[in-house]
Amino acid sequence: MTLPTIAFDGDDTLWHNETLFAGTQQHLRDILAVHVPAETIDRTLLARERANLALFGYGVKGFTLSMIETAIEVSDATVTAAEIQRLIELGKAMLSSPVNPIDGVDAVVESLKRRGHRLMVITKGDLFDQESKVARSGLADLFDAVEIVSEKDEATYRAILDRHEIAPADFVMVGNSIRSDILPVLALGGHAIHVPYAITWAIEHADNTADLPPILKAGSIAEVPEMIAGL
């Protein structure tokens, strides 16, 4: 019997990430509070992020540029140079922030490694930033391969599986995003385990949730090894 290859998402599956973005967004609200209400800031920022994905991709750098554009828009271009500099510094602080693994992740990955599974990280975002996160997480040596991609869709997963000569039926993806980690893998005939995180970025929300197929859901990362054994 072939042991399945197990792939983990990075942000908010192996380590905390969205809480950092949420904290920075609160700073943005504080900076721009003299101009408009928080709801307007949030709505404008999300629209900027959606519009900029095709240009900037995912990650802190694109988020920082979207914050700057938001500040210019909601202030009618009266935002000061000092305030823009403050937003830039917030982005830099995010990039240098410590990488904090999710509680129990190391034990889960180590146990799967001992069982003989081939292990991967498949994460999307800025190459430099994601490479740095993997290296600083303390988990890098436990994985056989790391794939950093610009998007997680069926074509991307198919290319990864083909490159590593993995049949979809022998592949399990573990992640917090139904849209990015679960649905594309199920569509290819692979397996997927959803491990929800406390905060989900609005752009990662799945569309047409009423029509979703049955999804394996773990209460925490600690439940993943037993769920994989039961597949």
N, C-alpha and C positions, 0 to 999 in steps of 0.2 A: 504493500500500500504506500502510495506517494504522500509524504508529508506536505501539506500546503505551504506555500510561501506566504509569509505574513508581512503586510506593509502597514506602516503607521503614518498618519498625518503628523505634521510637526506642531504648528501653532494651535494651541488649545486642546491638543490631544496628548502630546509628549511634554509640552511646557506651556505655562501661562502666557497669553498674548493679548487677548481682547480687553482684559482689565487695564492694560497699559494704554491702549487706545482710548478707552472710556475715560480714564483719568486725564489724559491730554485734552480730550474734547471738553471736559469740564473747565480746564484752564482757558480754552478758546471762548467758552461762554462767558467766563469772568472778564476776559479782556474786552469782549465786544458788548458787554451788558449795557454800556452807555448808549449804544446805537439801537439795538432791537432786542426783543424778548428771546429767551433761550430756544423756544420752539422754532422761531424763524431761523436762528443760527443752525439748529440741527437739520431742518428741512433743506436749507441752502447747501450745507456741507454735503449731505447725502446726494443731492442732485449733482454737485460738482464731482464727487467721487465717481458716480455712475458715468458721467460724461467723460471723465479722464481715464477710465480704465483702459480703453483702447490705446491711449497714448503713453501712460505712465505705468500701467500694470498694477499689480498688488504690492502693498508694502508701505513702509514708513515714508519713503521719499515722495511717493505719489500723494499720500495722505497730507504731508506737510505742504506741498504745493496746492492741494485742494483747500487747506485751511487758509492759506494766503489769499487765494481767489475769493473765498467766502468772506474774509475780512474786507477786501476791497469792495465786493458787491453789496454787502449789508450796510456798509458805512457810506455808500455813495462816493467811494474813492477818497474819503477823508481820513482813513486809517493812517496813523503816523508811521514814519520810518522806524521809530523805536518799538512800536507795537509789532510791526512785521519782523523786526529783528528778534523780538521775544518769541514769536512763532517759530522762527528758524531754530532758535536755541532749544525750544521744546522738541522739535524733530530730532535734533542732534542728541538730546538726552535720551530719547526713545531708542535710538540706534546703539547707544552705549549702555543701555540698561541691563542689569544682570539677567541671565536666563534662568528662570526658576522652574524646574521640572514639576509636573503634576505629582502629587503624593502617590507613592506606590508604583510609579512608572518603571523605575529601575528594577524592582523585584519582578514585575510582569515580564519585561523584556528579557531579563536574565533567565527566568524559568522557561520561556519559549526557546531561548537559545540552547539551554541544556537538553531540551527535548529533541533537538536536532532540526528545528525549523530554519529555513533560510529567511532572514529578516531584512526588511528594507524601510527606508523613510521615503515617502513621496509627499513633498510639500511644495506649495506655490508661493511665488513672491520674488523679490529682488534677489538676484544670485548672490551678491556679496553679503547682504544681510543674512540670508538663510544659511549660507555656508558658515558664517560666523556663529549663528545660533546653534547649529548642529555641533560645531567644535566646542563651544562654551557650555553646552548642556551636560557634558560628562558622559554622554551615552554613545558617542560616535563609534567607539571600538566594538560595540555590541551588534552593529549592523553590517550586513554584507554589501549593501549598496545604498547610495543616496541619490535620489532623483529630485532635482529642483526644476519646477516647470512654471510656465507663464499662465497656464490654465489647466483645470482638471475637467476634462470632458472625455467622451468615449474614444475619440481619436488619440488623445494623449495616453490614456491607459492602454489602448491597443498597441500603440508604438512601444511603450515600456515593456509590456508582456512579450511582444515579439522580440525585442532586443535581448531580453533575458531568457528567452525560450521557455516561457511559463504558459501553460494552458489556463484559460480562464477558470475552469473547474478546480484548478489546483492553487487558486489565489484567493486570499482574504485581505480586504482593506478595512482598517480600523480608523475611525475618525469622528469628529464632532459635527461635520457639516453634511446634512442629508443631500444638499445640492451638489457638493463637490466630491465627497468621499464615498457616498453610498449609491445614489441612483446611476451614475455612469458605469460603475462596476457591475451592478446587478444587470444592467442592460447588455453587458458583454457576456453574461453567463457566469460571472464570478460570485464570490461571497463577500458580504460586508457586514460590519458590526458598528452600530451607531453608539457613540459614547458622548452624550450631550455635555456641553459646557454651560456654565452659569449665564454667560452672555453670548448671543449670536448676532453678528453683524447683519444688518438688514439686507445687504446684498447677497448674503449666503442663505437667506430664507428660500425654501423650495416653493416653486409655483404649483398650483393645483394639488394641494395636499390631500384633498378628498379622493384623488385618483391614484395615490401612491400604492405601490405593492407592499406586501407584508415586510417589515423591516426588523431585523434583530437589534434589540436595544439593550445595552448594558447599563446597570445602575451606576457603575464606576469602572475605571480601568482595571481594577482588581478582578472583576468578573470575566475578563476577556479570555484568559487561558482555558477556563472550564468551558466556555462557550465554543471556543475553537475545537476543543476535544470532542464536543458533541455534534459537530457539523457532519 
